[in-house]
Structures are given as C-alpha cells and as structure tokens.
C-alpha cells in the first residue's frame, strides 16, 4: 500500500500523509452480493 503525500497548500497540510488504497481494489463489487436500501425517512412517504 502506498503513501499519499499532500501538497503544502496550508500549514496543516505541510507534513500531512495518508494511505493510498489503490492497490486494494479497482473492480466493481459482485452484483449478487449487493442489496438496495429502501429510503423511508423524511416527509411524504
């Protein structure tokens, strides 16, 4: 896993680094394992 280095645009980002998750997965998920969520919150349902 790589390390993402940010450009120092502000003082807080000067030494900021993070994880690069590009090597974990780039493919789409399996369709048979996906379940749609029904949205029932809010008004006029």
mmCIF file of the N, C-alpha and C atoms, coordinates in Angstrom:
data_MODEL
# 
_entry.id   MODEL 
# 
loop_
_atom_site.group_PDB 
_atom_site.id 
_atom_site.type_symbol 
_atom_site.label_atom_id 
_atom_site.label_alt_id 
_atom_site.label_comp_id 
_atom_site.label_asym_id 
_atom_site.label_entity_id 
_atom_site.label_seq_id 
_atom_site.pdbx_PDB_ins_code 
_atom_site.Cartn_x 
_atom_site.Cartn_y 
_atom_site.Cartn_z 
_atom_site.occupancy 
_atom_site.B_iso_or_equiv 
_atom_site.pdbx_formal_charge 
_atom_site.auth_seq_id 
_atom_site.auth_comp_id 
_atom_site.auth_asym_id 
_atom_site.auth_atom_id 
_atom_site.pdbx_PDB_model_num 
ATOM 1   N N  . UNK A 1 1  ? 0.843   -1.166  0.000  1.00 0.00 ? 1  UNK A N  1 
ATOM 2   C CA . UNK A 1 1  ? 0.000   0.000   0.000  1.00 0.00 ? 1  UNK A CA 1 
ATOM 3   C C  . UNK A 1 1  ? 0.891   1.233   0.000  1.00 0.00 ? 1  UNK A C  1 
ATOM 4   N N  . UNK A 1 2  ? 0.562   2.163   -0.854 1.00 0.00 ? 2  UNK A N  1 
ATOM 5   C CA . UNK A 1 2  ? 1.368   3.363   -0.990 1.00 0.00 ? 2  UNK A CA 1 
ATOM 6   C C  . UNK A 1 2  ? 0.984   4.440   0.002  1.00 0.00 ? 2  UNK A C  1 
ATOM 7   N N  . UNK A 1 3  ? 1.773   5.485   0.013  1.00 0.00 ? 3  UNK A N  1 
ATOM 8   C CA . UNK A 1 3  ? 1.538   6.624   0.897  1.00 0.00 ? 3  UNK A CA 1 
ATOM 9   C C  . UNK A 1 3  ? 1.217   7.831   0.036  1.00 0.00 ? 3  UNK A C  1 
ATOM 10  N N  . UNK A 1 4  ? 0.119   8.505   0.366  1.00 0.00 ? 4  UNK A N  1 
ATOM 11  C CA . UNK A 1 4  ? -0.304  9.690   -0.357 1.00 0.00 ? 4  UNK A CA 1 
ATOM 12  C C  . UNK A 1 4  ? 0.263   10.917  0.347  1.00 0.00 ? 4  UNK A C  1 
ATOM 13  N N  . UNK A 1 5  ? 1.029   11.722  -0.369 1.00 0.00 ? 5  UNK A N  1 
ATOM 14  C CA . UNK A 1 5  ? 1.646   12.921  0.190  1.00 0.00 ? 5  UNK A CA 1 
ATOM 15  C C  . UNK A 1 5  ? 0.913   14.124  -0.370 1.00 0.00 ? 5  UNK A C  1 
ATOM 16  N N  . UNK A 1 6  ? 0.443   15.001  0.512  1.00 0.00 ? 6  UNK A N  1 
ATOM 17  C CA . UNK A 1 6  ? -0.308  16.175  0.108  1.00 0.00 ? 6  UNK A CA 1 
ATOM 18  C C  . UNK A 1 6  ? 0.619   17.352  -0.150 1.00 0.00 ? 6  UNK A C  1 
ATOM 19  N N  . UNK A 1 7  ? 0.210   18.242  -1.045 1.00 0.00 ? 7  UNK A N  1 
ATOM 20  C CA . UNK A 1 7  ? 0.982   19.447  -1.314 1.00 0.00 ? 7  UNK A CA 1 
ATOM 21  C C  . UNK A 1 7  ? 0.757   20.450  -0.184 1.00 0.00 ? 7  UNK A C  1 
ATOM 22  N N  . UNK A 1 8  ? 1.777   21.192  0.197  1.00 0.00 ? 8  UNK A N  1 
ATOM 23  C CA . UNK A 1 8  ? 1.651   22.115  1.336  1.00 0.00 ? 8  UNK A CA 1 
ATOM 24  C C  . UNK A 1 8  ? 0.899   23.391  0.981  1.00 0.00 ? 8  UNK A C  1 
ATOM 25  N N  . UNK A 1 9  ? -0.404  23.286  0.777  1.00 0.00 ? 9  UNK A N  1 
ATOM 26  C CA . UNK A 1 9  ? -1.192  24.470  0.470  1.00 0.00 ? 9  UNK A CA 1 
ATOM 27  C C  . UNK A 1 9  ? -1.496  25.285  1.720  1.00 0.00 ? 9  UNK A C  1 
ATOM 28  N N  . UNK A 1 10 ? -1.570  24.644  2.883  1.00 0.00 ? 10 UNK A N  1 
ATOM 29  C CA . UNK A 1 10 ? -1.758  25.340  4.158  1.00 0.00 ? 10 UNK A CA 1 
ATOM 30  C C  . UNK A 1 10 ? -0.749  24.787  5.148  1.00 0.00 ? 10 UNK A C  1 
ATOM 31  N N  . UNK A 1 11 ? -0.661  25.417  6.316  1.00 0.00 ? 11 UNK A N  1 
ATOM 32  C CA . UNK A 1 11 ? 0.288   24.961  7.330  1.00 0.00 ? 11 UNK A CA 1 
ATOM 33  C C  . UNK A 1 11 ? -0.072  23.581  7.873  1.00 0.00 ? 11 UNK A C  1 
ATOM 34  N N  . UNK A 1 12 ? -1.347  23.259  7.931  1.00 0.00 ? 12 UNK A N  1 
ATOM 35  C CA . UNK A 1 12 ? -1.761  21.958  8.436  1.00 0.00 ? 12 UNK A CA 1 
ATOM 36  C C  . UNK A 1 12 ? -1.436  20.814  7.495  1.00 0.00 ? 12 UNK A C  1 
ATOM 37  N N  . UNK A 1 13 ? -1.329  21.094  6.210  1.00 0.00 ? 13 UNK A N  1 
ATOM 38  C CA . UNK A 1 13 ? -1.036  20.050  5.225  1.00 0.00 ? 13 UNK A CA 1 
ATOM 39  C C  . UNK A 1 13 ? 0.442   19.941  4.903  1.00 0.00 ? 13 UNK A C  1 
ATOM 40  N N  . UNK A 1 14 ? 1.281   20.673  5.570  1.00 0.00 ? 14 UNK A N  1 
ATOM 41  C CA . UNK A 1 14 ? 2.695   20.706  5.214  1.00 0.00 ? 14 UNK A CA 1 
ATOM 42  C C  . UNK A 1 14 ? 3.361   19.343  5.387  1.00 0.00 ? 14 UNK A C  1 
ATOM 43  N N  . UNK A 1 15 ? 3.074   18.633  6.452  1.00 0.00 ? 15 UNK A N  1 
ATOM 44  C CA . UNK A 1 15 ? 3.655   17.307  6.685  1.00 0.00 ? 15 UNK A CA 1 
ATOM 45  C C  . UNK A 1 15 ? 2.581   16.223  6.705  1.00 0.00 ? 15 UNK A C  1 
ATOM 46  N N  . UNK A 1 16 ? 1.466   16.466  6.020  1.00 0.00 ? 16 UNK A N  1 
ATOM 47  C CA . UNK A 1 16 ? 0.343   15.540  6.063  1.00 0.00 ? 16 UNK A CA 1 
ATOM 48  C C  . UNK A 1 16 ? 0.543   14.405  5.067  1.00 0.00 ? 16 UNK A C  1 
ATOM 49  N N  . UNK A 1 17 ? 0.336   13.171  5.518  1.00 0.00 ? 17 UNK A N  1 
ATOM 50  C CA . UNK A 1 17 ? 0.380   11.994  4.661  1.00 0.00 ? 17 UNK A CA 1 
ATOM 51  C C  . UNK A 1 17 ? -0.833  11.130  4.955  1.00 0.00 ? 17 UNK A C  1 
ATOM 52  N N  . UNK A 1 18 ? -1.167  10.250  4.027  1.00 0.00 ? 18 UNK A N  1 
ATOM 53  C CA . UNK A 1 18 ? -2.293  9.353   4.205  1.00 0.00 ? 18 UNK A CA 1 
ATOM 54  C C  . UNK A 1 18 ? -2.085  8.086   3.408  1.00 0.00 ? 18 UNK A C  1 
ATOM 55  N N  . UNK A 1 19 ? -2.961  7.124   3.614  1.00 0.00 ? 19 UNK A N  1 
ATOM 56  C CA . UNK A 1 19 ? -2.857  5.844   2.918  1.00 0.00 ? 19 UNK A CA 1 
ATOM 57  C C  . UNK A 1 19 ? -3.473  5.943   1.531  1.00 0.00 ? 19 UNK A C  1 
ATOM 58  N N  . UNK A 1 20 ? -2.851  5.281   0.568  1.00 0.00 ? 20 UNK A N  1 
ATOM 59  C CA . UNK A 1 20 ? -3.364  5.202   -0.785 1.00 0.00 ? 20 UNK A CA 1 
ATOM 60  C C  . UNK A 1 20 ? -3.962  3.813   -0.959 1.00 0.00 ? 20 UNK A C  1 
ATOM 61  N N  . UNK A 1 21 ? -5.273  3.737   -1.195 1.00 0.00 ? 21 UNK A N  1 
ATOM 62  C CA . UNK A 1 21 ? -5.967  2.458   -1.252 1.00 0.00 ? 21 UNK A CA 1 
ATOM 63  C C  . UNK A 1 21 ? -6.130  1.960   -2.684 1.00 0.00 ? 21 UNK A C  1 
ATOM 64  N N  . UNK A 1 22 ? -5.257  2.370   -3.587 1.00 0.00 ? 22 UNK A N  1 
ATOM 65  C CA . UNK A 1 22 ? -5.393  1.992   -4.996 1.00 0.00 ? 22 UNK A CA 1 
ATOM 66  C C  . UNK A 1 22 ? -5.087  0.521   -5.223 1.00 0.00 ? 22 UNK A C  1 
ATOM 67  N N  . UNK A 1 23 ? -4.246  -0.089  -4.416 1.00 0.00 ? 23 UNK A N  1 
ATOM 68  C CA . UNK A 1 23 ? -3.871  -1.486  -4.624 1.00 0.00 ? 23 UNK A CA 1 
ATOM 69  C C  . UNK A 1 23 ? -4.884  -2.470  -4.048 1.00 0.00 ? 23 UNK A C  1 
ATOM 70  N N  . UNK A 1 24 ? -5.786  -2.005  -3.211 1.00 0.00 ? 24 UNK A N  1 
ATOM 71  C CA . UNK A 1 24 ? -6.720  -2.930  -2.563 1.00 0.00 ? 24 UNK A CA 1 
ATOM 72  C C  . UNK A 1 24 ? -7.738  -3.450  -3.576 1.00 0.00 ? 24 UNK A C  1 
ATOM 73  N N  . UNK A 1 25 ? -8.472  -2.551  -4.226 1.00 0.00 ? 25 UNK A N  1 
ATOM 74  C CA . UNK A 1 25 ? -9.438  -2.987  -5.227 1.00 0.00 ? 25 UNK A CA 1 
ATOM 75  C C  . UNK A 1 25 ? -9.683  -1.870  -6.228 1.00 0.00 ? 25 UNK A C  1 
ATOM 76  N N  . UNK A 1 26 ? -9.897  -2.267  -7.467 1.00 0.00 ? 26 UNK A N  1 
ATOM 77  C CA . UNK A 1 26 ? -10.276 -1.317  -8.509 1.00 0.00 ? 26 UNK A CA 1 
ATOM 78  C C  . UNK A 1 26 ? -11.479 -1.816  -9.285 1.00 0.00 ? 26 UNK A C  1 
ATOM 79  N N  . UNK A 1 27 ? -11.967 -3.008  -8.978 1.00 0.00 ? 27 UNK A N  1 
ATOM 80  C CA . UNK A 1 27 ? -13.076 -3.581  -9.727 1.00 0.00 ? 27 UNK A CA 1 
ATOM 81  C C  . UNK A 1 27 ? -14.406 -3.243  -9.061 1.00 0.00 ? 27 UNK A C  1 
ATOM 82  N N  . UNK A 1 28 ? -15.484 -3.472  -9.784 1.00 0.00 ? 28 UNK A N  1 
ATOM 83  C CA . UNK A 1 28 ? -16.817 -3.233  -9.244 1.00 0.00 ? 28 UNK A CA 1 
ATOM 84  C C  . UNK A 1 28 ? -17.221 -4.409  -8.360 1.00 0.00 ? 28 UNK A C  1 
ATOM 85  N N  . UNK A 1 29 ? -18.069 -4.191  -7.365 1.00 0.00 ? 29 UNK A N  1 
ATOM 86  C CA . UNK A 1 29 ? -18.473 -5.281  -6.479 1.00 0.00 ? 29 UNK A CA 1 
ATOM 87  C C  . UNK A 1 29 ? -19.377 -6.295  -7.187 1.00 0.00 ? 29 UNK A C  1 
ATOM 88  N N  . UNK A 1 30 ? -19.482 -7.474  -6.612 1.00 0.00 ? 30 UNK A N  1 
ATOM 89  C CA . UNK A 1 30 ? -20.302 -8.549  -7.171 1.00 0.00 ? 30 UNK A CA 1 
ATOM 90  C C  . UNK A 1 30 ? -21.779 -8.178  -7.047 1.00 0.00 ? 30 UNK A C  1 
ATOM 91  N N  . UNK A 1 31 ? -22.511 -8.263  -8.153 1.00 0.00 ? 31 UNK A N  1 
ATOM 92  C CA . UNK A 1 31 ? -23.903 -7.824  -8.169 1.00 0.00 ? 31 UNK A CA 1 
ATOM 93  C C  . UNK A 1 31 ? -24.799 -8.694  -7.293 1.00 0.00 ? 31 UNK A C  1 
ATOM 94  N N  . UNK A 1 32 ? -24.501 -9.981  -7.164 1.00 0.00 ? 32 UNK A N  1 
ATOM 95  C CA . UNK A 1 32 ? -25.359 -10.861 -6.379 1.00 0.00 ? 32 UNK A CA 1 
ATOM 96  C C  . UNK A 1 32 ? -25.214 -10.618 -4.884 1.00 0.00 ? 32 UNK A C  1 
ATOM 97  N N  . UNK A 1 33 ? -24.167 -9.921  -4.469 1.00 0.00 ? 33 UNK A N  1 
ATOM 98  C CA . UNK A 1 33 ? -23.967 -9.644  -3.050 1.00 0.00 ? 33 UNK A CA 1 
ATOM 99  C C  . UNK A 1 33 ? -24.513 -8.286  -2.631 1.00 0.00 ? 33 UNK A C  1 
ATOM 100 N N  . UNK A 1 34 ? -24.999 -7.501  -3.573 1.00 0.00 ? 34 UNK A N  1 
ATOM 101 C CA . UNK A 1 34 ? -25.484 -6.162  -3.265 1.00 0.00 ? 34 UNK A CA 1 
ATOM 102 C C  . UNK A 1 34 ? -26.971 -6.180  -2.973 1.00 0.00 ? 34 UNK A C  1 
ATOM 103 N N  . UNK A 1 35 ? -27.391 -5.394  -1.985 1.00 0.00 ? 35 UNK A N  1 
ATOM 104 C CA . UNK A 1 35 ? -28.794 -5.258  -1.627 1.00 0.00 ? 35 UNK A CA 1 
ATOM 105 C C  . UNK A 1 35 ? -29.109 -3.772  -1.603 1.00 0.00 ? 35 UNK A C  1 
ATOM 106 N N  . UNK A 1 36 ? -30.197 -3.376  -2.252 1.00 0.00 ? 36 UNK A N  1 
ATOM 107 C CA . UNK A 1 36 ? -30.566 -1.969  -2.264 1.00 0.00 ? 36 UNK A CA 1 
ATOM 108 C C  . UNK A 1 36 ? -31.252 -1.603  -0.955 1.00 0.00 ? 36 UNK A C  1 
ATOM 109 N N  . UNK A 1 37 ? -31.006 -0.376  -0.486 1.00 0.00 ? 37 UNK A N  1 
ATOM 110 C CA . UNK A 1 37 ? -31.613 0.120   0.739  1.00 0.00 ? 37 UNK A CA 1 
ATOM 111 C C  . UNK A 1 37 ? -32.847 0.933   0.395  1.00 0.00 ? 37 UNK A C  1 
ATOM 112 N N  . UNK A 1 38 ? -33.952 0.652   1.099  1.00 0.00 ? 38 UNK A N  1 
ATOM 113 C CA . UNK A 1 38 ? -35.165 1.419   0.870  1.00 0.00 ? 38 UNK A CA 1 
ATOM 114 C C  . UNK A 1 38 ? -35.163 2.632   1.779  1.00 0.00 ? 38 UNK A C  1 
ATOM 115 N N  . UNK A 1 39 ? -35.298 3.803   1.189  1.00 0.00 ? 39 UNK A N  1 
ATOM 116 C CA . UNK A 1 39 ? -35.295 5.049   1.945  1.00 0.00 ? 39 UNK A CA 1 
ATOM 117 C C  . UNK A 1 39 ? -36.722 5.373   2.365  1.00 0.00 ? 39 UNK A C  1 
ATOM 118 N N  . UNK A 1 40 ? -36.994 5.353   3.675  1.00 0.00 ? 40 UNK A N  1 
ATOM 119 C CA . UNK A 1 40 ? -38.341 5.621   4.166  1.00 0.00 ? 40 UNK A CA 1 
ATOM 120 C C  . UNK A 1 40 ? -38.378 6.800   5.116  1.00 0.00 ? 40 UNK A C  1 
ATOM 121 N N  . UNK A 1 41 ? -37.292 7.514   5.296  1.00 0.00 ? 41 UNK A N  1 
ATOM 122 C CA . UNK A 1 41 ? -37.276 8.649   6.202  1.00 0.00 ? 41 UNK A CA 1 
ATOM 123 C C  . UNK A 1 41 ? -37.698 9.913   5.466  1.00 0.00 ? 41 UNK A C  1 
ATOM 124 N N  . UNK A 1 42 ? -38.128 10.910  6.213  1.00 0.00 ? 42 UNK A N  1 
ATOM 125 C CA . UNK A 1 42 ? -38.495 12.186  5.626  1.00 0.00 ? 42 UNK A CA 1 
ATOM 126 C C  . UNK A 1 42 ? -39.995 12.352  5.505  1.00 0.00 ? 42 UNK A C  1 
ATOM 127 N N  . UNK A 1 43 ? -40.396 13.289  4.674  1.00 0.00 ? 43 UNK A N  1 
ATOM 128 C CA . UNK A 1 43 ? -41.810 13.610  4.511  1.00 0.00 ? 43 UNK A CA 1 
ATOM 129 C C  . UNK A 1 43 ? -42.386 12.927  3.276  1.00 0.00 ? 43 UNK A C  1 
ATOM 130 N N  . UNK A 1 44 ? -43.705 12.803  3.268  1.00 0.00 ? 44 UNK A N  1 
ATOM 131 C CA . UNK A 1 44 ? -44.472 12.308  2.119  1.00 0.00 ? 44 UNK A CA 1 
ATOM 132 C C  . UNK A 1 44 ? -44.028 10.923  1.676  1.00 0.00 ? 44 UNK A C  1 
ATOM 133 N N  . UNK A 1 45 ? -44.045 9.978   2.611  1.00 0.00 ? 45 UNK A N  1 
ATOM 134 C CA . UNK A 1 45 ? -43.686 8.610   2.265  1.00 0.00 ? 45 UNK A CA 1 
ATOM 135 C C  . UNK A 1 45 ? -44.934 7.772   2.155  1.00 0.00 ? 45 UNK A C  1 
# 
